[in-house]
Amino acid sequence: MAYKFKEKEWNSLQKCAENVDINVCSKWQNSLSDLIKEYEPRNIFNTNETGLFFKCLPKKKKKKTFTFKKEKCHGGKHSKERLTILLAVNMDGSEKITPLVIRKSAKPRCFKGINLFPTKYRSNQKAWMTTELFNEWLVQLNSDMKREKRHILLFLDNCIVHNNAPPLSNVKLQFFPPNSTSKLQPLDQGIIHSFKTFYRRQVVKSVLDNLENQQNVTTIFILTALLMVDKAWRAVTPLTIHSCFKKSDVPSPNVVDVDDTLTEFNAEPSLWEALPEQDLTFDDFVLVDTDIAVWRALSDAEIVALDHNNTESDEDE
């Protein structure tokens, strides 16, 4: 699967295009010290969903690299090629929670005989986050923290699928103000970008390895994608994580200050330049799926249909 994406068009998709109210953000940031004073940095978390065109491959110029130009996938478009991934991490970078991956297929054929997966995996017809899936994740997180005798503060955006949480004994939810995540949310300050950078680097390396063996990569199977998601998430460093919390102005008096330089953002140019006939940059490749839709408000009938029509398997996987 190839994807078309014009150079620099990703600017129109970035969350910084939100109509951010600076006064609201400033008021929020001024209140943070009181919000977090009872929590150690290791017990302060941020969670957010992101979309990933996991099958996206770099192609030669004549193949029209990146076919999904400026599409946010509203209505579940391209759900077969897209993953919704829930990421969560704590302030000091000591704990990256296992990603929750959501896709269209309930039982892809490549899962046959596999009992242990590198990520959590759920499915529905649109490959979207839903209130039900998010609450299931929250309940498990709360159970984990209760078992560890920890109480955590979880920062998250105020979207509709997050707004009907069950009672939680060990997880306190703290919502960001509306239309502010591009400035206030640590995951949006570079953590997600770092994760996607590592994922795309694995894709490029796979393409080059196959070219060296005179083979072509024509697709990425979902099981392979889960392995790469896990590896990419593990590769995001505590340095990057703490730097992104710092960019969000979250006070962290008990964390040693570090250099703001997010070194892993600098992809290995030799890898990308080794690909034949590329007219775009590696960063264009990383940003091909910036800000695609990962949820939508649904009617009761749509919610029922979402699960009822869940695809059991895919022939190509």
DRENVO-191382 format. One line per 8 residues: their letters; for each residue z, x, y of N, C-alpha, C. Coordinates in steps of 0.1 Angstrom, whole numbers. Layout:
A = Z X Y Z X Y Z X Y ~ ...
//
This chain:
MAYKFKEK = 0 8 -12 0 0 0 0 9 12 ~ -10 7 21 -10 15 34 -6 6 45 ~ -2 12 56 3 5 68 -4 11 81 ~ -8 2 89 -14 7 102 -4 5 113 ~ -2 15 121 8 15 132 3 24 143 ~ -1 19 155 -6 27 165 5 36 171 ~ 1 48 175 10 57 181 18 52 192 ~ 31 53 192 40 49 203 41 34 204
EWNSLQKC = 34 26 196 36 11 197 50 7 193 ~ 57 15 186 71 12 182 80 10 193 ~ 76 15 205 85 13 217 88 -2 220 ~ 78 -10 217 80 -24 220 89 -31 210 ~ 91 -24 199 100 -30 188 114 -26 189 ~ 117 -15 196 130 -9 195 141 -19 201 ~ 152 -18 196 163 -27 200 167 -24 214 ~ 164 -12 220 167 -10 233 159 -19 243
AENVDINV = 150 -26 237 142 -36 245 150 -49 248 ~ 162 -50 241 170 -61 243 174 -62 258 ~ 177 -74 263 181 -75 277 196 -72 277 ~ 200 -60 277 214 -56 276 221 -58 290 ~ 232 -65 289 240 -67 301 250 -55 302 ~ 247 -46 312 255 -34 313 270 -37 316 ~ 272 -48 324 286 -51 327 294 -56 315 ~ 287 -64 306 293 -68 294 296 -56 285
CSKWQNSL = 287 -47 284 289 -35 276 300 -26 281 ~ 301 -25 294 312 -17 301 325 -23 298 ~ 326 -37 299 339 -44 297 343 -42 282 ~ 333 -43 273 336 -41 259 341 -27 256 ~ 334 -17 262 338 -3 260 352 0 265 ~ 356 -6 276 369 -4 282 380 -10 274 ~ 376 -20 265 386 -27 257 388 -20 243 ~ 379 -10 240 379 -5 227 392 2 223
SDLIKEYE = 398 9 232 410 17 229 421 7 223 ~ 422 -5 229 432 -14 224 428 -20 211 ~ 415 -22 209 410 -27 196 412 -18 184 ~ 411 -5 187 411 4 175 424 12 174 ~ 434 9 183 446 18 183 454 18 170 ~ 453 7 163 461 6 150 454 12 138 ~ 442 17 140 433 21 129 430 36 130 ~ 431 43 119 427 57 118 411 57 118
PRNIFNTN = 405 68 122 390 68 122 384 65 108 ~ 391 69 98 385 66 84 385 51 81 ~ 393 43 89 394 29 86 387 21 97 ~ 378 27 104 370 20 114 355 21 109 ~ 349 9 107 336 9 101 326 1 109 ~ 313 4 107 302 -4 113 293 -7 102 ~ 288 -20 102 278 -24 92 266 -31 99 ~ 254 -29 93 242 -36 99 231 -35 88
ETGLFFKC = 222 -45 89 210 -46 81 199 -39 87 ~ 190 -34 79 177 -28 84 166 -32 74 ~ 154 -33 78 142 -35 70 135 -22 66 ~ 130 -21 54 123 -9 50 110 -13 42 ~ 99 -8 48 86 -10 40 86 2 30 ~ 92 -1 18 95 10 9 83 15 2 ~ 72 7 2 59 12 -5 50 20 5 ~ 54 21 17 45 27 28 42 41 24
LPKKKKKK = 29 44 23 24 57 20 16 63 31 ~ 17 76 34 7 82 44 -7 82 38 ~ -17 78 45 -31 78 41 -39 86 50 ~ -51 90 45 -61 97 53 -65 88 65 ~ -71 94 75 -76 87 87 -85 75 83 ~ -95 78 75 -105 68 72 -99 57 63 ~ -86 59 58 -80 48 51 -71 39 60 ~ -71 42 73 -64 34 83 -49 34 80
TFTFKKEK = -42 45 83 -28 46 80 -20 35 86 ~ -11 29 78 -1 19 82 -8 6 86 ~ -9 -4 78 -16 -16 81 -8 -27 87 ~ 6 -25 88 14 -35 94 17 -31 109 ~ 8 -35 118 10 -31 132 18 -41 140 ~ 30 -37 145 38 -45 154 42 -58 147 ~ 44 -59 134 48 -71 128 62 -71 124 ~ 70 -81 128 84 -82 125 87 -89 113
CHGGKHSK = 77 -94 105 79 -101 93 87 -114 94 ~ 85 -121 105 92 -134 106 86 -143 95 ~ 94 -152 89 90 -161 79 89 -154 65 ~ 94 -142 64 94 -135 52 81 -129 48 ~ 73 -127 58 60 -121 56 61 -107 50 ~ 53 -103 41 53 -90 34 66 -87 27 ~ 72 -98 22 85 -96 15 83 -88 2 ~ 71 -88 -4 69 -80 -16 70 -65 -13
ERLTILLA = 66 -61 -1 66 -47 3 79 -42 10 ~ 87 -52 13 99 -49 22 112 -50 15 ~ 121 -42 18 135 -43 14 144 -46 26 ~ 154 -54 24 164 -55 34 176 -47 29 ~ 181 -38 37 192 -29 32 204 -31 42 ~ 216 -33 36 228 -34 43 235 -20 42 ~ 238 -14 53 244 -1 54 258 -3 60 ~ 268 5 56 281 5 62 287 19 61
VNMDGSEK = 294 23 72 299 37 73 311 37 82 ~ 320 46 79 332 47 88 330 58 98 ~ 339 58 108 337 66 120 337 81 117 ~ 345 86 109 345 101 107 335 105 96 ~ 327 96 91 316 99 82 321 103 68 ~ 334 100 65 339 104 52 336 93 41 ~ 331 82 45 329 71 36 316 63 40 ~ 306 65 31 293 57 33 293 47 21
ITPLVIRK = 294 35 24 295 25 13 281 23 7 ~ 282 22 -6 269 20 -14 260 10 -8 ~ 248 13 -5 239 3 2 237 -9 -7 ~ 236 -21 0 231 -33 -7 217 -35 -4 ~ 208 -35 -14 194 -37 -13 190 -51 -17 ~ 182 -58 -9 178 -71 -12 162 -71 -12 ~ 157 -77 -23 143 -78 -25 139 -91 -31 ~ 126 -93 -32 120 -106 -36 123 -108 -51
SAKPRCFK = 121 -98 -59 121 -99 -74 135 -99 -79 ~ 139 -108 -88 152 -108 -94 153 -98 -105 ~ 142 -97 -113 142 -88 -125 129 -81 -126 ~ 126 -71 -117 114 -63 -118 113 -57 -132 ~ 101 -56 -137 98 -51 -150 104 -37 -152 ~ 104 -29 -141 108 -15 -143 124 -14 -144 ~ 131 -26 -143 145 -26 -145 149 -28 -160 ~ 139 -31 -168 142 -33 -182 149 -21 -189
GINLFPTK = 160 -24 -195 167 -14 -202 177 -6 -193 ~ 177 -9 -179 185 -1 -170 198 -9 -168 ~ 209 -3 -170 222 -10 -168 230 -5 -156 ~ 227 7 -151 234 13 -140 224 16 -129 ~ 226 11 -117 217 13 -106 223 21 -95 ~ 215 29 -88 221 37 -77 226 30 -65 ~ 221 17 -63 226 9 -52 229 -5 -58 ~ 235 -13 -49 237 -27 -52 224 -34 -50
YRSNQKAW = 221 -44 -58 208 -50 -58 209 -66 -59 ~ 203 -73 -49 203 -87 -49 189 -92 -46 ~ 186 -104 -48 172 -109 -45 172 -123 -40 ~ 161 -126 -33 157 -140 -30 143 -140 -25 ~ 137 -152 -24 123 -153 -22 117 -146 -10 ~ 125 -144 1 121 -138 13 126 -124 15 ~ 134 -119 6 140 -106 7 148 -105 19 ~ 156 -115 23 164 -116 35 179 -115 32
MTTELFNE = 186 -111 42 201 -112 41 204 -127 44 ~ 213 -133 36 218 -146 38 233 -146 40 ~ 238 -158 45 253 -159 46 259 -157 32 ~ 254 -163 22 259 -162 9 260 -147 4 ~ 249 -140 6 249 -126 1 259 -117 10 ~ 259 -120 23 268 -112 31 282 -115 28 ~ 286 -127 26 300 -131 22 304 -125 9 ~ 294 -125 -1 297 -118 -13 300 -103 -11
WLVQLNSD = 293 -97 -3 295 -83 0 309 -81 7 ~ 312 -90 17 325 -89 24 337 -90 14 ~ 336 -100 5 347 -103 -4 349 -90 -13 ~ 338 -84 -17 339 -72 -25 346 -61 -17 ~ 341 -59 -5 347 -49 4 362 -51 6 ~ 365 -64 8 379 -67 10 388 -64 -2 ~ 382 -67 -14 389 -64 -27 391 -49 -28 ~ 380 -41 -25 381 -27 -26 392 -21 -17
MKREKRHI = 393 -26 -5 403 -21 5 417 -26 1 ~ 418 -38 -5 431 -43 -10 436 -34 -21 ~ 427 -30 -30 431 -22 -41 435 -8 -36 ~ 429 -3 -25 433 10 -20 444 9 -10 ~ 449 -3 -8 460 -5 2 457 -1 16 ~ 444 -4 20 439 -1 33 436 -13 41 ~ 438 -13 54 433 -23 63 423 -17 72 ~ 411 -23 73 400 -17 80 395 -26 91
LLFLDNCI = 389 -20 102 383 -27 112 368 -26 111 ~ 360 -37 110 346 -36 108 338 -42 119 ~ 331 -33 126 322 -37 137 309 -42 132 ~ 304 -53 137 291 -58 133 285 -67 143 ~ 272 -70 142 265 -78 152 268 -93 150 ~ 266 -100 160 270 -115 160 258 -123 156 ~ 252 -120 145 240 -128 140 245 -140 131 ~ 236 -149 129 241 -162 123 245 -160 108
VHNNAPPL = 240 -150 101 244 -148 87 257 -141 86 ~ 263 -136 97 276 -130 97 287 -139 102 ~ 283 -151 107 293 -159 114 300 -170 106 ~ 300 -169 93 307 -179 85 315 -171 74 ~ 322 -161 78 329 -153 68 341 -160 62 ~ 344 -157 50 356 -162 43 368 -156 48 ~ 380 -161 45 393 -154 49 393 -140 42 ~ 398 -131 50 398 -117 45 412 -111 48
SNVKLQFF = 418 -105 39 432 -100 41 432 -86 46 ~ 422 -78 42 422 -64 45 411 -59 53 ~ 402 -68 58 391 -64 66 391 -73 79 ~ 392 -67 90 392 -74 103 378 -73 109 ~ 371 -84 111 358 -84 117 359 -83 132 ~ 351 -75 138 350 -74 153 335 -74 157 ~ 331 -85 163 317 -87 166 314 -80 180 ~ 302 -74 180 297 -69 193 293 -81 202
PPNSTSKL = 293 -79 215 288 -89 224 273 -92 221 ~ 268 -104 224 254 -107 221 245 -97 229 ~ 233 -94 223 223 -86 229 228 -72 234 ~ 237 -66 226 243 -53 230 242 -42 220 ~ 237 -46 208 238 -36 197 230 -23 200 ~ 219 -24 207 211 -12 210 219 -2 217 ~ 230 -6 224 238 3 232 252 6 225 ~ 257 -4 218 271 -4 214 272 -1 199
QPLDQGII = 262 -4 191 264 -2 176 260 12 172 ~ 270 19 165 267 32 161 255 34 151 ~ 254 24 142 242 25 133 229 25 140 ~ 228 19 152 216 18 160 214 30 169 ~ 224 39 170 224 51 178 217 63 171 ~ 213 61 158 207 72 151 210 73 137 ~ 220 65 132 223 66 118 212 61 109 ~ 208 49 113 197 42 105 184 51 106
HSFKTFYR = 181 56 118 169 65 119 170 77 110 ~ 182 83 110 184 94 101 182 91 86 ~ 187 79 82 185 74 68 170 73 65 ~ 163 67 75 149 64 72 141 77 72 ~ 145 87 81 139 100 81 140 106 67 ~ 151 106 61 153 112 48 145 105 37 ~ 144 91 39 136 84 29 122 88 30 ~ 116 88 42 102 91 44 99 105 40
RQVVKSVL = 108 114 42 106 128 37 104 129 22 ~ 112 121 15 110 120 0 97 115 -3 ~ 92 105 4 79 99 1 68 110 3 ~ 69 117 15 59 127 18 59 138 7 ~ 71 142 3 72 153 -7 66 148 -20 ~ 68 135 -24 63 130 -36 47 130 -36 ~ 42 126 -24 27 126 -22 22 140 -24 ~ 28 150 -18 24 164 -18 25 170 -33
DNLENQQN = 36 166 -39 38 171 -53 27 166 -62 ~ 23 153 -60 12 147 -68 -1 153 -65 ~ -4 156 -52 -16 162 -48 -18 176 -54 ~ -6 183 -55 -7 196 -61 -10 195 -76 ~ -7 184 -82 -10 182 -96 -23 174 -98 ~ -30 173 -87 -43 166 -87 -41 151 -91 ~ -31 145 -86 -28 131 -89 -26 124 -75 ~ -29 111 -75 -26 103 -63 -15 94 -65
VTTIFILT = -6 92 -55 4 82 -55 -2 70 -49 ~ -2 59 -58 -8 47 -53 2 36 -50 ~ 14 38 -55 25 28 -51 39 35 -54 ~ 49 28 -49 63 32 -52 70 21 -59 ~ 74 23 -71 81 12 -78 95 10 -72 ~ 100 -2 -74 113 -5 -68 124 4 -73 ~ 124 7 -86 135 16 -91 134 29 -85 ~ 122 35 -83 121 48 -76 126 46 -62
ALLMVDKA = 123 35 -55 128 33 -41 143 32 -41 ~ 149 26 -50 164 26 -50 170 40 -52 ~ 164 48 -60 168 62 -61 167 69 -48 ~ 156 67 -41 153 74 -29 162 69 -18 ~ 165 56 -18 175 50 -8 188 56 -10 ~ 193 57 -22 206 63 -25 206 78 -20 ~ 196 85 -23 195 99 -20 195 101 -4 ~ 187 92 2 186 93 17 199 90 24
WRAVTPLT = 206 80 19 219 76 24 229 87 22 ~ 229 93 11 238 104 8 235 116 17 ~ 223 118 22 219 129 30 223 128 44 ~ 226 116 49 231 114 63 244 121 64 ~ 245 130 74 257 139 75 269 132 83 ~ 281 137 81 292 133 89 290 136 104 ~ 283 147 106 280 152 120 271 141 127 ~ 261 136 121 253 125 126 261 113 129
IHSCFKKS = 269 109 119 277 96 120 287 97 131 ~ 294 108 132 304 108 142 297 109 156 ~ 286 116 157 279 117 169 274 103 174 ~ 270 95 165 265 82 168 276 72 172 ~ 288 74 166 300 66 171 303 71 185 ~ 302 84 187 305 89 201 295 84 211 ~ 283 83 207 273 78 217 276 63 220 ~ 282 56 211 286 42 214 299 41 222
DVPSPNVV = 304 52 225 317 53 233 329 47 226 ~ 329 48 212 341 44 205 350 56 205 ~ 362 54 211 372 65 212 376 70 198 ~ 376 83 197 380 89 184 389 101 186 ~ 401 99 191 410 110 194 414 118 182 ~ 414 113 170 418 120 158 407 127 150 ~ 395 126 156 383 133 150 379 145 158 ~ 378 156 151 374 168 158 360 167 165
DVDDTLTE = 359 170 177 346 168 184 335 178 178 ~ 323 173 178 312 181 172 300 181 182 ~ 291 189 178 278 190 186 271 177 184 ~ 265 172 195 257 160 195 244 161 188 ~ 239 174 186 226 176 180 225 170 166 ~ 215 160 164 213 154 151 202 162 144 ~ 206 173 138 196 182 133 187 176 123 ~ 191 167 115 182 162 104 171 153 110
FNAEPSLW = 172 150 123 161 142 129 148 150 129 ~ 150 163 129 138 172 130 132 173 116 ~ 122 165 113 116 166 100 109 179 98 ~ 108 183 85 101 195 82 86 194 86 ~ 82 200 97 68 198 101 58 203 91 ~ 62 213 83 53 219 73 49 208 62 ~ 59 200 59 56 189 49 45 180 54 ~ 47 175 66 37 165 72 24 171 74
EALPEQDL = 24 183 80 12 190 83 4 194 71 ~ 11 194 59 4 198 47 -4 186 42 ~ -2 174 47 -9 162 43 -23 163 48 ~ -33 158 41 -47 159 46 -50 148 57 ~ -57 153 68 -63 144 78 -53 133 83 ~ -42 137 88 -32 128 94 -34 128 110 ~ -36 116 115 -38 115 130 -25 110 137 ~ -15 107 130 -2 103 135 9 113 132
TFDDFVLV = 20 111 138 31 120 136 40 115 125 ~ 49 124 121 59 120 111 68 109 117 ~ 71 111 129 80 101 136 74 87 136 ~ 60 86 138 53 73 137 55 67 123 ~ 55 76 113 57 72 99 71 66 97 ~ 81 73 102 95 69 101 97 56 107 ~ 90 53 119 93 41 127 84 30 124 ~ 76 30 113 67 20 110 73 6 108
DTDIAVWR = 86 6 104 92 -7 101 104 -9 111 ~ 103 -4 123 114 -6 132 116 -20 136 ~ 128 -25 135 131 -39 140 124 -50 133 ~ 120 -49 121 114 -60 114 126 -70 110 ~ 122 -83 109 132 -93 107 138 -92 93 ~ 151 -93 92 158 -92 79 167 -105 76 ~ 166 -114 85 173 -127 83 167 -137 92 ~ 169 -150 90 165 -161 98 174 -173 96
ALSDAEIV = 177 -181 106 184 -193 105 176 -203 96 ~ 183 -208 85 177 -216 75 183 -230 74 ~ 175 -240 72 180 -253 69 186 -254 55 ~ 193 -264 51 199 -265 38 188 -265 27 ~ 177 -272 30 166 -273 21 160 -259 19 ~ 159 -252 29 153 -238 28 162 -229 21 ~ 175 -231 22 184 -222 15 183 -225 0 ~ 182 -238 -4 181 -241 -18 168 -235 -23
ALDHNNTE = 157 -237 -16 144 -232 -20 143 -217 -21 ~ 151 -210 -13 151 -196 -12 156 -190 -26 ~ 166 -196 -31 171 -192 -44 163 -198 -56 ~ 159 -210 -55 152 -217 -65 139 -211 -69 ~ 132 -206 -58 119 -200 -60 120 -185 -62 ~ 131 -180 -65 133 -165 -66 124 -160 -77 ~ 116 -150 -74 107 -144 -83 114 -136 -94 ~ 111 -139 -106 118 -132 -117 113 -118 -120
SDEDE = 100 -116 -119 95 -103 -121 81 -101 -114 ~ 77 -88 -113 65 -85 -107 56 -77 -117 ~ 44 -81 -118 35 -74 -127 33 -59 -124 ~ 34 -56 -111 31 -42 -107 44 -33 -107 ~ 55 -38 -112 67 -30 -112 73 -30 -126
//
